């Protein structure tokens, strides 16, 4: 018989049910949160996606966020060492009259069904799979992975993509209302510290002190520059 503990026994609907009904009547989709899965290294992401393939959720839309170090396939940029980001930006802006043909072909990789069709089956993929497919289609895996985030149910990425506010902003990651899973979370403290830390060399400190000396000697905002000079002196 009908239950007596909930609203279905009396034919009434709760406010929540009514709200969902209104959403359906208006054609709006109810909000489904994404799962952001953060790991310490890219190698761990490979292990996790390999395990995902063995589950019933192997075919869910997913993406992996990573740096250009792992996903850039442009012949010049990918072999440039530490200046990959700067070279990529210059190509996208067309500073030297050149552009990136791989970036303009992102749409070939930017759809989940295209990835699944390329694999021949519905399954989770790894960054290496995306790079191989990108080379085959001559399309940029780096920006494709970012586009796939829009429709993804699961987003895999290193810790700093979730912890560092600058990276979150540049990658357009919005964690509000989403599910966040941090693998081996005991490493979070070190990662958070690194996100707000930077290194400076002794030569950089000496150069800064010399510049501050000239500013103070020229009577340019002495009250501001003298304390900064004192900090540089104390550090050196």
Backbone as a ProteinNet text record, in pm:
[ID]
protein_1_A
[PRIMARY]
XXXXXXXXXXXXXXXXXXXXXXXXXXXXXXXXXXXXXXXXXXXXXXXXXXXXXXXXXXXXXXXXXXXXXXXXXXXXXXXXXXXXXXXXXXXXXXXXXXXXXXXXXXXXXXXXXXXXXXXXXXXXXXXXXXXXXXXXXXXXXXXXXXXXXXXXXXXXXXXXXXXXXXXXXXXXXXXXXXXXXXXXXXXXXXXXXXXXXXXXXXXXXXXXXXXXXXXXXXXXXXXXXXXXXXXXXXXX
[TERTIARY]
82.8	0	85.7	22.8	97.8	162.5	279	348.1	281	301	234.8	334	461	563.7	601.1	565.6	609.7	492.5	521.6	417	341	397.8	329.4	198.7	184.1	63.1	-55.3	-27.9	-137.6	-152.4	-62	-71.6	-15.1	45.6	105.1	250.9	302.8	443.9	516.7	637.6	717.3	760.1	813	862.9	972.4	1057.6	1167.1	1113.9	1011.8	952	886.1	819.4	751.4	852.1	964.7	1068.5	1125.9	1146.8	1199.3	1099.8	969.8	866	865.4	877.9	881.3	1000.2	1113.9	1232.1	1206.6	1141.2	1116.5	1016.2	914.9	815.5	877.8	972.2	1038.2	1147.9	1174	1277.3	1416.9	1431.8	1564.6	1615.5	1745.5	1806.1	1848.5	1824.6	1867.7	2020.4	2078.2	2224	2284.2	2379.2	2452.9	2598.3	2648.8	2787.6	2889.1	3004.1	3116.5	3199.3	3275.2	3370.7	3509.8	3576.2	3714.9	3803.7	3884.5	3969.4	4113.8	4167.1	4302.9	4403.3	4518.5	4625.1	4757	4856.3	4985.9	5067.5	5062.3	5143.1	5057.8	5110.7	5042.2	5044.2	5147.5	5156.6	5040.9	5001.8	4889.5	4758.7	4745.8	4625.7	4616.6	4730.4	4732.3	4683.7	4726.3	4684.5	4534.7	4483	4341	4253	4291.6	4211.9	4215.6	4327.7	4336.9	4238.4	4224.9	4127.7	3984	3964.2	3830.5	3779.8	3870.1	3831.5	3771.8	3806.4	3762	3628.3	3571.3	3445.6	3328.4	3209.1	3087.7	3077.1	3164.9	3159.7	3267.7	3318.9	3428.8	3390	3260	3217.7	3168.5	3181.2	3131.1	3219.6	3161.6	3243.1	3346.2	3471.1	3579.1	3681.6	3771.8	3886.2	4000	4118.9	4238.4	4305.7	4319.3	4385.9	4533.3	4617.9	4761.3	4830.9	4959.3	5034	5073.1	5124.4	5173.1	5292.3	5361.6	5475.7	5433.2	5308.9	5259.7	5172.7	5116.3	5014.9	5044.1	5145.9	5175.2	5237.6	5187.2	5240.6	5296.2	5299.8	5357.1	5506.8	5560.7	5702.1	5800.1	5775.6	5869.6	5847.6	5721.4	5689.1	5720.9	5687.4	5704.1	5850.2	5942.2	6085.7	6160.2	6083.6	6146.6	6188.9	6159.7	6200.6	6111.7	6171.9	6098.6	6010.8	6022	5947	5822.8	5773.1	5656.9	5534.9	5506	5387.6	5396.4	5512.4	5529	5518.8	5581	5576.6	5435.4	5362.5	5224.9	5138.6	5152.1	5074.2	5108.1	5236.5	5278.4	5216.6	5209.3	5147.7	4998.2	4933.2	4788.9	4756.7	4846.8	4826.6	4878.4	4950.2	5003.8	5104	5189.1	5283.6	5383.2	5429.2	5531.2	5474.4	5346	5282.1	5258.1	5278.2	5255.3	5143.3	5074.6	4967.7	4988.6	4904.6	4915.8	4803.9	4837.8	4736.2	4673.3	4747.1	4693.1	4580.9	4598.3	4495	4366.1	4378.2	4259.8	4185.7	4245.2	4179.9	4129.6	4121.5	4081.3	3944.8	3854.1	3718.2	3717.3	3823.4	3830.9	3843.8	3903.6	3921.6	3824.3	3756.4	3678.4	3542.3	3517.4	3389	3414	3336.4	3357.3	3331.8	3228.4	3196.2	3304.9	3378.7	3489.5	3600.7	3627.4	3728.6	3685.9	3559.8	3510.6	3508.3	3472.2	3470.7	3611.8	3708.4	3847.6	3900.4	3853.4	3897.3	3825.9	3710.5	3634.6	3546.3	3547.9	3464.2	3448.1	3352.3	3329.9	3412.5	3517.5	3603.3	3679.8	3731.3	3814.5	3944.5	4004.5	4129.1	4233.6	4356.2	4468.2	4525.2	4609	4669.5	4746	4812.7	4887.7	4796	4676.1	4578.4	4537	4514.7	4473.5	4583.9	4708.8	4821	4838.1	4826.7	4838.3	4729.7	4606.6	4496	4514.2	4568.9	4594.5	4694.9	4799.4	4898.8	4837.7	4749.9	4685.6	4592.8	4517.9	4422.7	4483.8	4609.2	4677.4	4594.3	4553.6	4471.8	4533.9	4522.2	4590.2	4524.9	4594.5	4540	4522.6	4610.5	4605.9	4472.8	4436.3	4311.9	4189.7	4206.5	4095.6	4054.1	4152.9	4123.5	4046.2	4079.1	4007.1	3864.2	3844.1	3708.9	3623.3	3685.5	3612.4	3561.6	3621.8	3580.1	3435.3	3386.5	3250	3146.6	3163.4	3065.9	3108.7	3221.6	3274.6	3202.6	3185.1	3133.6	3248	3365.3	3482.6	3599.4	3665.5	3781.3	3900.3	4001.3	4123.3	4228.9	4301.9	4404.6	4497.8	4617.7	4706.1	4647.9	4695.5	4647.4	4643.6	4754	4766.4	4661.9	4599.9	4493.1	4370.3	4357	4242.8	4277.9	4405	4445.6	4495.1	4561.1	4619.9	4514.3	4479.3	4373.5	4406.9	4534.9	4573	4551.8	4586.3	4565.6	4417.1	4340.9	4195.7	4134.2	4179.4	4125.2	4164.6	4291.8	4337.5	4273.2	4245.3	4183.1	4030.5	3977.3	3831.9	3765.3	3826.7	3772	3687.7	3561.1	3471.3	3430.2	3474.3	3450.6	3322.9	3251.8	3131.3	3025.2	2980.2	2875.9	2923.6	3056.4	3108.7	3160.8	3190.7	3247.7	3399	3474.9	3620.8	3676.4	3754.5	3820.1	3971.3	4039.3	4184.1	4250.6	4320.5	4389.6	4515.8	4540.5	4656	4660.9	4554	4536	4637.8	4717.4	4819.3	4927.7	4931	5028.6	4979	4855.8	4794.3	4868.3	4914.6	4980.4	5102.7	5186.1	5305.3	5266.1	5163.7	5120.1	5063.8	4987.2	4931.3	5041.8	5144.2	5257.1	5331.1	5350.7	5419.7	5340.6	5207.6	5122.7	5136.8	5175.6	5189.3	5334.2	5427.3	5568.9	5641.3	5758.1	5842	5987.1	6075.3	6219.4	6280.3	6380.8	6452.7	6602.2	6684	6827.9	6897.4	7020	7096.2	7125.8	7154.6	7181.9	7059	6940.5	6817.2	6798.5	6832.5	6821	6918.9	7040.4	7140.2	7098.9	7043	6996.6	6881.1	6791.2	6678.3	6728.2	6829.6	6883.1	6948.2	7019.2	7082.3	6978.5	6869.9	6763.5	6697.8	6676.7	6615.3	6709.7	6840	6939	6925.5	6916.4	6906.6	6776.7	6669.6	6540.6	6547.2	6607.9	6618.2	6709.9	6825	6919.4	6863	6765.9	6702.8	6579.3	6557.5	6442.3	6308.4	6300.3	6175.1	6105.1	5996.7	5914.1	6002.3	6081.9	6177.4	6109.5	5994	5925.3	5884	5856.6	5817.5	5938.8	6042.5	6154.9	6257.3	6270.5	6368.2	6337.8	6212.1	6183.9	6210.4	6180.6	6206.5	6356.7	6433.9	6579	6632.3	6575.6	6618.2	6589.4	6477.4	6444.6	6546.3	6577.5	6677.8	6813.8	6851.9	6981	6983.5	6874.7	6870.4	6874.4	6808.7	6807.9	6944.8	7009.8	7142	7246.7
-120	0	124.3	242.5	368.3	393.4	454.6	484.6	602.6	615.2	721.2	823.1	800.5	886.1	1004.5	1000.7	1107.8	1166.3	1264.8	1341.5	1260.6	1148.7	1075.9	1014.5	987.7	926.2	1021.2	1151.1	1248.1	1316.5	1282.8	1343.4	1482.7	1528.6	1661.8	1652.7	1763.4	1764.9	1867.9	1835	1926.1	2044.5	2146	2264.1	2224.7	2130.7	2088.3	2021.3	1932.8	1865.3	1964.7	2061.8	2162.8	2244	2273.2	2349.8	2273.4	2141.3	2059.5	2049.8	2043.3	2036.3	2162.9	2277.6	2404.7	2410.8	2359	2358.7	2278.4	2161.9	2077.6	2143.4	2209.6	2275.7	2389.1	2457.3	2569.4	2522.7	2394.8	2341.6	2355.9	2397.7	2414.1	2279.7	2260.6	2140	2162.3	2062.1	2074.7	2069.1	2137.5	2147.6	2015.4	1967.5	1845.4	1883.9	1866.1	1908.4	1822.1	1882.5	1809.1	1752.3	1650.4	1595.8	1640.7	1719.5	1759.9	1668.7	1589.4	1491.7	1539.8	1585.4	1639	1535.5	1531.1	1438.9	1514.1	1448.4	1513	1519.7	1414.6	1410	1367.2	1393.5	1349.6	1197.3	1135	989.1	925.3	986.2	932.8	943.9	1049.5	1063.3	945	904.3	789.4	663.3	646.3	529.1	530.9	650.1	662	639.7	696.5	675.7	528.9	461.7	318.6	239.3	279.1	213.1	248.3	372.4	414.9	329	288.9	204.4	71.7	30.2	-100.8	-93.4	25.5	43	58.9	64.8	84.9	227.4	316.8	457.9	492.7	393.6	414.9	507.8	516.5	596.3	735.5	779.7	912.6	1020.2	1134.5	1243.8	1289.8	1301.4	1336.8	1421	1479.8	1548.5	1550.6	1578.3	1587.1	1721.1	1803.4	1931.6	1916	1966.1	1957.9	2072.6	2086.9	2198.6	2169.6	2272.1	2256.4	2161.1	2144.3	2052.6	1911.2	1875.9	1740.6	1733	1846.3	1838.6	1919.2	2004.5	2083.4	1993.9	2003.6	1921.8	2008	2141.7	2228.8	2200.8	2176.8	2136.9	2234.2	2365	2463.8	2486.1	2500.5	2533.2	2416.5	2295.5	2178.7	2147.3	2197.8	2172.3	2295	2397.2	2523.9	2528.1	2425	2423.9	2508.6	2602.1	2677.9	2788.8	2819.3	2932.3	2888.8	2768.1	2716.9	2808.3	2850.6	2933.5	3064	3129.5	3258.2	3241.9	3137.8	3114.3	3082.7	3007.4	2973.3	3099.1	3185	3309.8	3397.7	3404.9	3485.3	3433.3	3300.7	3243.3	3272.1	3261.1	3285.9	3432.1	3521.8	3664.1	3706	3616.7	3646.5	3759.6	3763.6	3875	3884.7	3771.6	3771.7	3729.6	3751.4	3716.5	3568	3490	3346	3308.4	3199.6	3151.5	3002.6	2944.2	2802.6	2726.6	2647.5	2573	2464.6	2418.4	2316.1	2374.4	2499.3	2565.1	2582.2	2616.4	2640.8	2511.3	2397.1	2268.4	2202.7	2282.1	2228.2	2160.2	2211.9	2157.4	2008.3	1961.9	1819.8	1731.7	1788.1	1714	1758.5	1869.3	1932	1873.9	1753.6	1689.4	1548.4	1511.1	1380.8	1266.2	1281.4	1169.7	1150.4	1258.2	1245	1161.7	1184.5	1104.4	959.1	937.8	801.7	726.9	798.1	734.9	697.3	781.2	754.1	630.3	608.8	490.9	364.7	380.8	264.2	208	269.1	222.9	337.5	324.3	425.7	389.1	464.5	433	556.5	551.5	659.8	664.8	783.1	799.5	868.2	860.1	920.8	1035.1	1116.8	1231.5	1184.4	1070.6	1018.6	983.3	933.3	903.1	1030.7	1137	1264.7	1324	1313.5	1366.3	1288.6	1156.4	1075.6	1112.4	1128.9	1165.2	1306.4	1395.8	1532.9	1537	1456.4	1450.3	1393.3	1295.7	1232.6	1331.6	1410.9	1506.2	1644.4	1661.2	1791.8	1898.1	1861.5	1949.9	1958.1	2074	2101.4	2028.9	1933.6	1864	1954.7	2055.6	2142.6	2217.2	2285.4	2362.3	2271.9	2156.1	2061.4	2010.5	1981.2	1933.4	2037.9	2165.8	2273.9	2285.2	2268.1	2274.8	2157.8	2042.1	1924.2	1939.9	2031.2	2052.6	2100.6	2170.6	2225.2	2114.2	2005.8	1897.5	1777.6	1788.4	1672.9	1652.4	1527.7	1494.1	1480.3	1435.7	1420.4	1497.1	1579.8	1656.5	1616	1557.1	1518.4	1627.5	1657.8	1761.1	1752.2	1812.1	1819	1911.5	1895.8	1976.4	2126.3	2178.8	2323.6	2386.3	2307.6	2361.1	2396.3	2330.9	2357	2453.1	2453.6	2533.2	2672.4	2685.5	2813.3	2901.7	3015.1	3100.6	3154.1	3178	3228.6	3122.7	2998.1	2890.1	2864.4	2867.1	2848.3	2952.3	3076.7	3183.5	3165.4	3133.9	3118.9	2998.6	2892.9	2772.8	2779.2	2888.9	2910.1	2796.1	2763.5	2659.4	2725.5	2687.5	2738.6	2621.5	2622.5	2509.7	2523.9	2633.8	2656	2551.2	2479.7	2380.1	2249.8	2236.5	2116.3	2017.9	1898	1795.5	1793.4	1806.1	1806.7	1687.3	1605.7	1490.9	1511.8	1503.5	1522.3	1391	1331.8	1205.4	1231.1	1146.4	1162.1	1304.1	1341.2	1479.8	1525.5	1433.9	1477.4	1561.5	1561.2	1643.2	1785.4	1813.5	1942.6	2059.4	2040.3	2150.7	2201.2	2108.3	2147.6	2213.9	2160.9	2216.5	2356.8	2377.3	2509.8	2610.3	2565.2	2653.1	2692.3	2595.7	2624	2720.4	2713.6	2797.8	2946.1	2976.7	3118.1	3150.9	3072.8	3096.8	3117.1	3180.4	3196.7	3207.3	3184.9	3188.6	3315.3	3367.9	3485.9	3462.1	3499	3475.4	3594.9	3572.1	3679.6	3791.4	3755.1	3857.7	3944.9	3883.3	3961.7	4059	4013.2	4100.6	4219	4190.1	4297.2	4398.5	4347.7	4438.4	4525.2	4464.1	4540.2	4645.9	4609.2	4704.3	4823.5	4796.8	4905.7	5000.4	4943.4	5027.2	5110.8	5047.9	5121.1	5229.4	5201.6	5304.3	5428.5	5405.8	5519.4	5595.9	5525.2	5591.8	5678.1	5621.7	5696.5	5817.4	5797.1	5906.7	6017.1	5980.6	6080	6141.3	6110.8	6163.8	6128.2	6007.3	5960.3	5867.9	5915.2	5838.9	5766.6	5845	5787.9	5703.6	5750.8	5678.7	5537.4	5521.6	5389.1	5302.4	5363.9	5285.3	5250.1	5332.2	5302.5	5172.3	5147.1	5017.8	4898.5	4914	4805	4779.2	4887.9	4874.2	4803.6	4836	4771.9	4621.3	4583.1	4440.2	4369.4	4430	4371.2	4358.3	4460.8	4457.2	4347.6	4333.3	4232	4090.3	4070.7	3940.1	3903.7	4003.8	3975.1	3958
0	0	0	-13.6	-14.1	121.1	117.6	242.5	310.7	441	517.1	570.2	545.5	603.7	514.2	385.7	297.1	219.4	135.4	68.9	-35.7	-83.8	-190.6	-143.2	-9.3	42.4	35.2	41.4	39.1	-96	-189.3	-321.1	-326.9	-216.1	-213.9	-257	-310.1	-345.2	-261.5	-227.7	-147.3	-231.8	-162.7	-234.7	-332.8	-293	-378.7	-504.9	-486.4	-601	-694	-634.7	-715.2	-795.2	-729.4	-797.9	-915.3	-894.8	-1003.9	-1118	-1081.6	-1184.2	-1267.7	-1197.6	-1270.1	-1364.2	-1318.1	-1403.9	-1530.4	-1513.7	-1628.9	-1723.7	-1665.3	-1748.1	-1827.7	-1766.2	-1834	-1929.2	-1930.2	-2019.3	-1964.7	-1838.1	-1779.5	-1727.4	-1740.2	-1688.1	-1544.1	-1459.6	-1320.4	-1315.7	-1218.1	-1207.9	-1162.4	-1237.3	-1200.9	-1177.5	-1057.4	-1029.1	-1101.3	-1130.1	-1185.9	-1071.3	-1100.7	-1004.7	-1046.9	-962.5	-986.7	-902.6	-969.8	-902.4	-909.9	-797.9	-793	-746.1	-814.6	-776.3	-762	-706.2	-683.8	-812.1	-894.3	-1016.2	-1135.5	-1255.3	-1377.1	-1389.4	-1336.3	-1341.9	-1266.3	-1154.5	-1077.9	-1155.6	-1237.7	-1320.7	-1416.9	-1474.2	-1564.3	-1493.7	-1367.9	-1291	-1263.7	-1233.1	-1199.2	-1321.6	-1436.3	-1556.9	-1600	-1574.3	-1605.2	-1519.4	-1392.9	-1305.3	-1345.8	-1392.2	-1434.6	-1549.9	-1638.8	-1752.5	-1707.1	-1586.1	-1536.6	-1465	-1454.2	-1382	-1478.1	-1421	-1500.9	-1552.1	-1504.9	-1543.7	-1645.6	-1714.8	-1809.1	-1924.3	-1954.2	-2068.8	-2036.3	-1910	-1875.8	-1939	-1978.7	-2034.2	-1932.5	-1975.1	-1883.9	-1957.4	-1880.8	-1939.7	-1839	-1889.5	-1804.8	-1833.1	-1730.6	-1745.5	-1713.3	-1801.5	-1777.5	-1849.3	-1826.8	-1883.9	-2028.2	-2094.2	-2231.9	-2237.8	-2125	-2121.5	-2161.5	-2130.7	-2157.8	-2283.4	-2327.7	-2432.4	-2559.2	-2558.5	-2678.4	-2785.4	-2909.6	-3018.5	-3131.3	-3111.2	-3213.4	-3223.2	-3343.7	-3357.1	-3292.6	-3306.2	-3250.6	-3101.9	-3063	-2923.4	-2830.8	-2870.5	-2783.3	-2753.4	-2835.4	-2813.6	-2761.6	-2719.7	-2680.5	-2534.3	-2458.2	-2318	-2229.3	-2155	-2053.5	-2110.1	-2238.9	-2296	-2372.8	-2344.1	-2417.9	-2404.6	-2281.9	-2260.7	-2337.8	-2331.1	-2399.6	-2551.5	-2604.5	-2749	-2795.7	-2715.6	-2750.1	-2756.9	-2655.8	-2652.4	-2772.9	-2807.6	-2923	-3052.3	-3066.8	-3186.8	-3191	-3076.6	-3071.9	-3102.2	-3060.7	-3086.3	-3223.7	-3290.1	-3422.9	-3423.2	-3319.5	-3304.9	-3419.7	-3469.6	-3573	-3708.6	-3724.3	-3850.3	-3868.1	-3760.4	-3766.3	-3670.7	-3701.5	-3616.2	-3590.8	-3505.4	-3472.9	-3542.3	-3641.7	-3716.1	-3629.6	-3527.4	-3437.6	-3351.2	-3309.8	-3227.9	-3308.2	-3434.9	-3518	-3552.5	-3520.3	-3546	-3417.9	-3310.3	-3180.6	-3186.8	-3271.6	-3277.8	-3314.1	-3379.9	-3415	-3291.2	-3186.6	-3061.7	-2953.6	-2976	-2869.8	-2844.5	-2890.1	-2864.5	-2811.9	-2711.1	-2648.9	-2746.5	-2830.1	-2919.3	-3024.5	-3057.5	-3152.3	-3091.1	-2963.4	-2894.1	-2884.8	-2850.1	-2833.8	-2966.7	-3073.6	-3204.7	-3248.7	-3213.3	-3250.6	-3178.6	-3056.7	-2981.5	-3028.6	-3092.2	-3135.4	-3026.4	-2908.9	-2798.6	-2698.5	-2610.9	-2508.6	-2385.9	-2364	-2250.7	-2206.1	-2083.6	-2031.5	-2110.7	-2116.2	-2191.5	-2105	-2149.6	-2078.1	-2160.6	-2098.8	-2168.4	-2291.4	-2282.3	-2396.4	-2513	-2481.6	-2586.3	-2658.9	-2580.1	-2638.1	-2725.9	-2680	-2757.4	-2888.2	-2881.3	-3003.7	-3104	-3054.1	-3141.6	-3195.6	-3111.6	-3156.1	-3269.9	-3260.2	-3367.6	-3495.3	-3478.2	-3593.6	-3665.3	-3586.8	-3645.1	-3664.3	-3620.7	-3625.9	-3552.1	-3430.8	-3346.4	-3207.8	-3141.9	-3015.4	-2897.3	-2834.3	-2718.1	-2596.4	-2582.1	-2464.2	-2456.7	-2564.3	-2563.5	-2579.4	-2643.2	-2654.2	-2517.3	-2431.5	-2296.1	-2217.7	-2240.2	-2171.9	-2222.7	-2353.3	-2409	-2361.1	-2347	-2301.4	-2158.5	-2081.3	-1943.4	-1933.9	-2035.6	-2033.8	-2018.9	-2094.8	-2090.3	-2009.2	-1940	-1866	-1733.3	-1695.8	-1562.8	-1462.5	-1511.9	-1426.1	-1487.9	-1407.1	-1451.7	-1365.6	-1428.7	-1357.5	-1376.5	-1270.6	-1279.1	-1157.9	-1166.9	-1050.5	-943.3	-820.2	-708	-737	-793.4	-803.5	-894.8	-982.2	-1066.6	-983	-867.9	-780.4	-667.8	-624.6	-508.6	-545.2	-658	-696.1	-763.5	-702.6	-759.8	-898.6	-926	-1058.7	-1165.7	-1134.7	-1230.9	-1250.1	-1140.3	-1151.6	-1244.2	-1229.9	-1312.6	-1458.8	-1483.5	-1621.3	-1689.5	-1613.4	-1669.4	-1664.7	-1608.7	-1598.1	-1519.8	-1406.2	-1318.5	-1209.9	-1202.5	-1099.2	-1010.1	-885	-794.3	-712.3	-728.6	-648.4	-682.5	-580.5	-598.5	-661.1	-683.8	-746.5	-641.9	-684	-596.2	-616.6	-509.6	-518.3	-441.4	-511.4	-449.8	-458.7	-346.7	-343.2	-305.5	-399.4	-375.1	-292.8	-194.2	-105.2	-47.3	19.3	63.6	167.4	221.4	317.6	250.1	116.2	43.3	16.2	54.6	21.4	86.8	209.2	280.3	203.3	156.2	80	-51.7	-117.7	-245.9	-228.2	-121	-95	-64.6	7.1	39.1	-88.7	-178	-303.4	-392.2	-382.9	-468	-435.6	-311.6	-273.2	-239.1	-293.2	-268.8	-401.2	-392.7	-512.5	-468.2	-562.7	-534.3	-591.9	-522	-570	-546.7	-645.4	-633.6	-568	-521.1	-457.2	-557.7	-682.1	-784.5	-810.3	-805	-821.9	-706	-583.8	-466.8	-476.2	-521.2	-533.3	-639.9	-750.1	-856	-806.1	-728.1	-673.2	-575.1	-494.8	-396.5	-467.6	-578	-652.8	-712.2	-763.5	-819.8	-710	-594.2	-482.7	-430.3	-433.2	-393.8	-481.6	-611.7	-703.9	-683.6	-651.3	-627.5	-502	-396	-270.2	-287.8	-355.8	-376.3	-465.3	-547.3	-634.9	-571.2	-441.6	-367.2	-432.5	-484.2	-544.6	-445.2	-387.6	-292.1	-189.4	-119.7	-23.6	84.1	132.6	240.3	197.4	69.1	18.9	-11.3	-66.3	-115.3	-8.3	94.9	199.3	274.2	313.2	379.6	288	158.9	64.9	51.4	47.7	40.5	164.4	279.1	403.6	402	343.2	333.4	244.1	129.1	38.1	105.4	180.6	251.4	355.5	428.3	534.8	475.2	360	297.4	238.9	177	120.1	229.6
[MASK]
++++++++++++++++++++++++++++++++++++++++++++++++++++++++++++++++++++++++++++++++++++++++++++++++++++++++++++++++++++++++++++++++++++++++++++++++++++++++++++++++++++++++++++++++++++++++++++++++++++++++++++++++++++++++++++++++++++++++++++

